[in-house]
Amino acid sequence: MSASHSGSVGVEHTLRQVTPGRYDAYEALLRALATPSSGQIWMLLWHGQAGSPDAQYGNMEVEGFHYAPCVTSAQELSASGWNRSYELVDGLDLARTLYPDHYGLWLNPHAPGGGVGIPWLDLRRIATGLDRQPAGPLRLTEPGIEIPEFYALLAQNAHRTPALRSLRRAWVQPALGAPYLAIGLDVYDTSPAAVDSVRAMMQQSVGAVPEGLPVSTVALTDDYDPVVIWMRANARPFYDREAHAAPAPAAGPGYGYTGPRSY
């Protein structure tokens, strides 16, 4: 118990630093949750006992989004007045369990001010690696920089890569870190050979990117990525193999030669 209790200090310490607008403190909280040595939390069970097949976490709904409530220490558990069972869980394992069902995590909802909620997209970042996904909230727009040479070369190389269907783009400004250009890759095939061909296409193209401009890629098959979600809704493809290969429309009725008729 002493190891579990000491493991919670990292979460509790960083949680106390989180205030509105302190994205650095919030990011530190996510890192504490993602670290096995400091990320253990007490999950409140609405039904069943810890380890039993019928155990169910509690459920909170805040502004239309679902969260599972938890507390950050045995002391907070006592302060919460919770009189049902609970389960001590590693934050990384919990993130992997909750985010696919679009559930977030709410820390210490009994505390003054209502505690802190972690949306499911941030649990996904914990589950898949914080450094692999940009820190939110994200500001997403059409790229304003003019780099026609890069886009032309990228489209040319894309046309030579049969696994690739289309390309989209977005300018991403994370809450922390430098803004960057994101290229969305829409592929026909996700086999290892196809993925390697698309990776090679990008490597052949990035030489035309101006020095100092960060470029990243996202797979448009990723239903959870907020950059992908924005691209699908707001960014038209700047390369589209099927549109490029589409035949010219036939002449309308009454115009030109219409072919032989049988009478």
VOPAGU-2260 file (C-alpha; in pm, 1 decimal, decimal comma):
REM VOPAGU-2260
SITE   aa  ch    i         X         Y         Z
SITE  MET   A    0       0,0       0,0       0,0
SITE  SER   A    1     286,9     233,6      75,0
SITE  ALA   A    2     421,2     196,6    -279,7
SITE  SER   A    3      80,4     267,7    -427,5
SITE  HIS   A    4      31,6     566,9    -203,2
SITE  SER   A    5     371,9     714,2    -285,8
SITE  GLY   A    6     301,6     651,7    -653,2
SITE  SER   A    7       5,1     889,6    -642,5
SITE  VAL   A    8     210,4    1190,5    -533,1
SITE  GLY   A    9     309,7    1279,8    -888,5
SITE  VAL   A   10     -51,9    1302,4   -1000,3
SITE  GLU   A   11    -162,7    1496,0    -692,1
SITE  HIS   A   12     128,6    1739,6    -711,8
SITE  THR   A   13      72,0    1821,1   -1078,2
SITE  LEU   A   14    -304,7    1833,6   -1031,7
SITE  ARG   A   15    -263,9    2117,6    -780,4
SITE  GLN   A   16     -79,4    2323,2   -1043,7
SITE  VAL   A   17    -355,8    2299,7   -1305,6
SITE  THR   A   18    -552,6    2620,9   -1357,4
SITE  PRO   A   19    -737,2    2758,3   -1662,3
SITE  GLY   A   20    -490,3    2849,7   -1934,8
SITE  ARG   A   21    -195,1    2667,0   -1773,4
SITE  TYR   A   22    -144,6    2421,9   -2058,2
SITE  ASP   A   23     206,6    2344,0   -1936,9
SITE  ALA   A   24      71,9    2232,0   -1598,2
SITE  TYR   A   25    -201,8    2027,6   -1765,4
SITE  GLU   A   26      58,1    1859,4   -1987,7
SITE  ALA   A   27     262,8    1776,2   -1677,3
SITE  LEU   A   28     -48,6    1613,9   -1528,0
SITE  LEU   A   29     -89,3    1398,3   -1839,5
SITE  ARG   A   30     275,4    1294,0   -1816,2
SITE  ALA   A   31     232,4    1196,8   -1450,4
SITE  LEU   A   32     -68,0     982,4   -1541,3
SITE  ALA   A   33     126,7     821,3   -1825,7
SITE  THR   A   34     417,1     723,8   -1597,1
SITE  PRO   A   35     367,1     385,1   -1428,9
SITE  SER   A   36     565,5     489,3   -1120,5
SITE  SER   A   37     345,0     794,1   -1054,5
SITE  GLY   A   38      19,9     736,0   -1240,4
SITE  GLN   A   39    -186,5     510,3   -1015,7
SITE  ILE   A   40    -537,2     633,5    -932,8
SITE  TRP   A   41    -839,0     506,7    -741,2
SITE  MET   A   42   -1126,3     427,2    -979,2
SITE  LEU   A   43   -1474,0     445,7    -826,2
SITE  LEU   A   44   -1679,7     133,5    -898,8
SITE  TRP   A   45   -2051,1     191,6    -944,8
SITE  HIS   A   46   -2116,0    -181,9    -956,0
SITE  GLY   A   47   -1925,6    -493,9    -854,2
SITE  GLN   A   48   -1593,3    -545,6    -680,4
SITE  ALA   A   49   -1237,6    -484,5    -795,8
SITE  GLY   A   50   -1125,3    -763,8   -1024,8
SITE  SER   A   51   -1471,7    -913,5   -1069,3
SITE  PRO   A   52   -1615,7    -964,3   -1420,3
SITE  ASP   A   53   -1919,5    -746,4   -1342,4
SITE  ALA   A   54   -1718,6    -450,1   -1209,6
SITE  GLN   A   55   -1825,0    -120,2   -1369,0
SITE  TYR   A   56   -1670,4     224,0   -1335,5
SITE  GLY   A   57   -1887,2     519,4   -1248,3
SITE  ASN   A   58   -2013,2     755,1   -1518,1
SITE  MET   A   59   -2033,6    1134,8   -1523,4
SITE  GLU   A   60   -2173,4    1337,6   -1811,2
SITE  VAL   A   61   -2038,8    1691,7   -1848,7
SITE  GLU   A   62   -2149,7    1909,5   -2142,6
SITE  GLY   A   63   -2252,8    1600,6   -2336,8
SITE  PHE   A   64   -1925,9    1410,3   -2285,4
SITE  HIS   A   65   -1877,4    1101,8   -2066,5
SITE  TYR   A   66   -1616,1    1068,1   -1794,6
SITE  ALA   A   67   -1526,8     797,9   -1542,4
SITE  PRO   A   68   -1475,4     953,0   -1195,9
SITE  CYS   A   69   -1169,7     871,4    -983,3
SITE  VAL   A   70    -971,5     999,6    -687,7
SITE  THR   A   71    -596,7    1047,5    -658,6
SITE  SER   A   72    -520,3     899,8    -314,4
SITE  ALA   A   73    -660,8     707,5     -20,2
SITE  GLN   A   74    -704,4    1041,9     159,3
SITE  GLU   A   75    -909,7    1180,7    -130,0
SITE  LEU   A   76   -1113,4     860,4    -134,1
SITE  SER   A   77   -1201,3     916,1     231,1
SITE  ALA   A   78   -1276,9    1284,2     169,4
SITE  SER   A   79   -1509,3    1196,7    -119,2
SITE  GLY   A   80   -1742,6     994,6     103,7
SITE  TRP   A   81   -1753,3     712,4    -154,8
SITE  ASN   A   82   -1901,2     406,7      16,2
SITE  ARG   A   83   -1887,6     153,8    -265,9
SITE  SER   A   84   -1593,0     -43,2    -396,2
SITE  TYR   A   85   -1295,4      99,3    -579,6
SITE  GLU   A   86   -1004,3     -25,6    -786,9
SITE  LEU   A   87    -643,5      90,2    -790,8
SITE  VAL   A   88    -545,0     124,7   -1157,3
SITE  ASP   A   89    -239,8     236,4   -1351,4
SITE  GLY   A   90    -321,4     552,3   -1549,8
SITE  LEU   A   91    -165,3     422,6   -1871,8
SITE  ASP   A   92    -370,1     100,8   -1865,0
SITE  LEU   A   93    -682,7     296,5   -1780,4
SITE  ALA   A   94    -631,5     534,3   -2072,6
SITE  ARG   A   95    -606,2     236,7   -2309,2
SITE  THR   A   96    -933,1     101,6   -2168,9
SITE  LEU   A   97   -1141,1     420,9   -2171,0
SITE  TYR   A   98   -1054,0     618,5   -2483,1
SITE  PRO   A   99   -1183,6     371,0   -2747,4
SITE  ASP   A  100   -1530,9     412,4   -2593,0
SITE  HIS   A  101   -1493,3     792,9   -2596,9
SITE  TYR   A  102   -1477,4     809,0   -2217,4
SITE  GLY   A  103   -1262,3    1063,9   -2041,1
SITE  LEU   A  104   -1137,4    1064,5   -1681,7
SITE  TRP   A  105   -1245,8    1303,3   -1405,8
SITE  LEU   A  106   -1004,0    1351,7   -1115,8
SITE  ASN   A  107   -1142,1    1429,5    -768,4
SITE  PRO   A  108   -1492,0    1548,9    -864,5
SITE  HIS   A  109   -1568,2    1600,6    -493,9
SITE  ALA   A  110   -1290,4    1858,9    -452,1
SITE  PRO   A  111   -1356,5    2234,3    -424,9
SITE  GLY   A  112   -1407,4    2364,4    -776,4
SITE  GLY   A  113   -1517,0    2024,5    -902,7
SITE  GLY   A  114   -1181,8    1864,9    -983,0
SITE  VAL   A  115   -1025,6    1831,7   -1328,7
SITE  GLY   A  116   -1161,9    1650,5   -1632,9
SITE  ILE   A  117    -936,3    1484,5   -1891,3
SITE  PRO   A  118   -1118,0    1435,1   -2224,6
SITE  TRP   A  119   -1095,0    1105,6   -2409,3
SITE  LEU   A  120    -873,4    1255,5   -2680,6
SITE  ASP   A  121    -609,0    1329,2   -2416,7
SITE  LEU   A  122    -644,7     976,1   -2279,5
SITE  ARG   A  123    -571,7     863,2   -2633,7
SITE  ARG   A  124    -253,3    1071,8   -2628,0
SITE  ILE   A  125    -153,4     899,4   -2302,2
SITE  ALA   A  126    -234,0     556,3   -2447,4
SITE  THR   A  127     -47,2     603,9   -2775,2
SITE  GLY   A  128     239,0     826,9   -2655,2
SITE  LEU   A  129     215,9    1193,9   -2558,4
SITE  ASP   A  130     499,4    1294,5   -2790,0
SITE  ARG   A  131     328,3    1135,5   -3090,1
SITE  GLN   A  132      24,5    1364,8   -3077,2
SITE  PRO   A  133      15,8    1747,9   -3049,4
SITE  ALA   A  134     -94,6    1905,8   -2724,0
SITE  GLY   A  135    -447,1    2046,3   -2740,8
SITE  PRO   A  136    -651,3    2245,7   -2772,0
SITE  LEU   A  137    -544,7    2271,8   -3135,3
SITE  ARG   A  138    -601,4    2562,4   -3370,1
SITE  LEU   A  139    -650,6    2422,6   -3720,3
SITE  THR   A  140    -661,3    2631,3   -4037,0
SITE  GLU   A  141    -577,6    2616,6   -4406,1
SITE  PRO   A  142    -201,0    2666,6   -4454,2
SITE  GLY   A  143    -121,3    3029,8   -4526,4
SITE  ILE   A  144     237,2    2976,7   -4641,4
SITE  GLU   A  145     311,9    2958,8   -5014,1
SITE  ILE   A  146     527,0    2654,8   -5099,4
SITE  PRO   A  147     412,1    2561,0   -5452,4
SITE  GLU   A  148     733,0    2368,9   -5531,2
SITE  PHE   A  149     676,2    2129,7   -5244,0
SITE  TYR   A  150     308,7    2074,4   -5324,7
SITE  ALA   A  151     387,8    2018,7   -5694,7
SITE  LEU   A  152     663,0    1767,9   -5617,6
SITE  LEU   A  153     445,1    1593,6   -5359,6
SITE  ALA   A  154     155,9    1560,1   -5606,7
SITE  GLN   A  155     394,3    1433,9   -5875,6
SITE  ASN   A  156     538,8    1168,4   -5644,0
SITE  ALA   A  157     192,5    1080,0   -5514,0
SITE  HIS   A  158      78,4    1008,6   -5869,5
SITE  ARG   A  159     362,3     755,4   -5896,6
SITE  THR   A  160     255,8     583,3   -5571,9
SITE  PRO   A  161     -40,3     354,6   -5649,2
SITE  ALA   A  162    -126,4     296,6   -5281,7
SITE  LEU   A  163    -215,4     664,5   -5237,4
SITE  ARG   A  164    -564,9     792,9   -5317,5
SITE  SER   A  165    -543,7    1160,8   -5217,3
SITE  LEU   A  166    -361,9    1425,8   -5011,5
SITE  ARG   A  167    -497,0    1699,2   -4783,4
SITE  ARG   A  168    -326,7    1962,3   -4571,5
SITE  ALA   A  169    -373,2    2172,4   -4257,4
SITE  TRP   A  170    -180,0    2424,0   -4050,4
SITE  VAL   A  171    -169,6    2301,2   -3690,0
SITE  GLN   A  172    -100,6    2528,0   -3393,4
SITE  PRO   A  173     -76,4    2319,5   -3072,3
SITE  ALA   A  174    -131,3    2462,2   -2726,2
SITE  LEU   A  175     236,5    2388,0   -2658,5
SITE  GLY   A  176     513,7    2364,3   -2914,0
SITE  ALA   A  177     576,5    2506,4   -3260,2
SITE  PRO   A  178     309,1    2516,8   -3532,2
SITE  TYR   A  179     356,4    2280,9   -3825,2
SITE  LEU   A  180     220,8    2173,4   -4161,6
SITE  ALA   A  181      24,3    1847,3   -4153,0
SITE  ILE   A  182     -19,1    1636,0   -4466,2
SITE  GLY   A  183    -313,3    1396,8   -4462,9
SITE  LEU   A  184    -251,4    1067,6   -4642,4
SITE  ASP   A  185    -552,6     883,0   -4781,9
SITE  VAL   A  186    -447,1     533,4   -4891,9
SITE  TYR   A  187    -613,0     241,3   -5068,0
SITE  ASP   A  188    -397,7     -16,7   -4895,6
SITE  THR   A  189    -242,8     -39,5   -4547,5
SITE  SER   A  190     -20,1    -341,6   -4612,3
SITE  PRO   A  191     345,8    -305,5   -4504,0
SITE  ALA   A  192     458,9    -270,4   -4867,1
SITE  ALA   A  193     203,3       4,3   -4932,8
SITE  VAL   A  194     297,2     189,7   -4613,1
SITE  ASP   A  195     665,0     170,1   -4711,1
SITE  SER   A  196     588,3     312,4   -5056,0
SITE  VAL   A  197     399,8     607,9   -4906,2
SITE  ARG   A  198     680,7     670,2   -4656,5
SITE  ALA   A  199     931,9     668,8   -4942,4
SITE  MET   A  200     712,8     914,2   -5134,7
SITE  MET   A  201     724,1    1159,0   -4844,5
SITE  GLN   A  202    1101,4    1119,5   -4805,9
SITE  GLN   A  203    1144,7    1197,7   -5176,1
SITE  SER   A  204     932,7    1511,5   -5140,3
SITE  VAL   A  205    1043,9    1677,8   -4817,7
SITE  GLY   A  206    1362,5    1806,9   -4980,5
SITE  ALA   A  207    1147,3    2081,0   -5135,4
SITE  VAL   A  208    1025,8    2201,1   -4792,8
SITE  PRO   A  209    1183,2    2534,1   -4688,6
SITE  GLU   A  210    1441,2    2496,7   -4412,4
SITE  GLY   A  211    1293,0    2533,1   -4065,7
SITE  LEU   A  212     935,5    2443,8   -4162,3
SITE  PRO   A  213     815,4    2140,0   -3961,4
SITE  VAL   A  214     606,5    1890,6   -4160,0
SITE  SER   A  215     416,8    1594,8   -4019,8
SITE  THR   A  216     185,6    1334,0   -4169,7
SITE  VAL   A  217    -141,8    1182,1   -4050,7
SITE  ALA   A  218    -330,0     880,9   -4183,1
SITE  LEU   A  219    -680,7     981,5   -4288,9
SITE  THR   A  220    -802,3     638,1   -4174,3
SITE  ASP   A  221    -750,9     745,1   -3810,4
SITE  ASP   A  222   -1102,6     811,8   -3679,8
SITE  TYR   A  223    -973,5     951,4   -3348,8
SITE  ASP   A  224    -717,8    1208,4   -3462,9
SITE  PRO   A  225    -854,6    1565,7   -3431,2
SITE  VAL   A  226    -636,4    1681,0   -3722,6
SITE  VAL   A  227    -784,8    1408,0   -3942,1
SITE  ILE   A  228   -1138,0    1492,9   -3830,5
SITE  TRP   A  229   -1078,9    1858,0   -3924,6
SITE  MET   A  230    -925,5    1767,4   -4260,1
SITE  ARG   A  231   -1216,8    1545,7   -4355,8
SITE  ALA   A  232   -1466,3    1821,2   -4277,7
SITE  ASN   A  233   -1279,2    2129,4   -4399,7
SITE  ALA   A  234    -987,9    2051,5   -4633,8
SITE  ARG   A  235   -1038,9    1963,0   -4998,4
SITE  PRO   A  236    -773,4    1730,7   -5147,1
SITE  PHE   A  237    -492,9    1914,1   -5325,2
SITE  TYR   A  238    -413,6    1585,8   -5498,4
SITE  ASP   A  239    -687,5    1334,4   -5587,7
SITE  ARG   A  240    -592,2    1035,1   -5802,4
SITE  GLU   A  241    -950,8     950,1   -5894,2
SITE  ALA   A  242   -1040,2    1305,2   -5993,1
SITE  HIS   A  243    -715,7    1327,8   -6189,5
SITE  ALA   A  244    -799,6    1007,8   -6378,2
SITE  ALA   A  245   -1169,9    1080,9   -6433,1
SITE  PRO   A  246   -1266,0    1095,1   -6803,5
SITE  ALA   A  247   -1398,8    1416,8   -6954,2
SITE  PRO   A  248   -1779,3    1437,1   -6935,6
SITE  ALA   A  249   -1967,2    1337,3   -7249,6
SITE  ALA   A  250   -2137,2    1607,7   -7455,1
SITE  GLY   A  251   -2496,1    1677,0   -7359,6
SITE  PRO   A  252   -2791,9    1565,3   -7571,1
SITE  GLY   A  253   -2834,8    1750,4   -7901,2
SITE  TYR   A  254   -2470,1    1854,9   -7921,9
SITE  GLY   A  255   -2220,2    1681,8   -8148,4
SITE  TYR   A  256   -2219,7    1331,4   -8285,9
SITE  THR   A  257   -2439,6    1096,9   -8083,7
SITE  GLY   A  258   -2356,2     770,9   -8260,6
SITE  PRO   A  259   -2562,0     549,6   -8489,3
SITE  ARG   A  260   -2930,7     499,0   -8427,7
SITE  SER   A  261   -3148,4     206,2   -8514,0
SITE  TYR   A  262   -3488,3     273,6   -8660,8
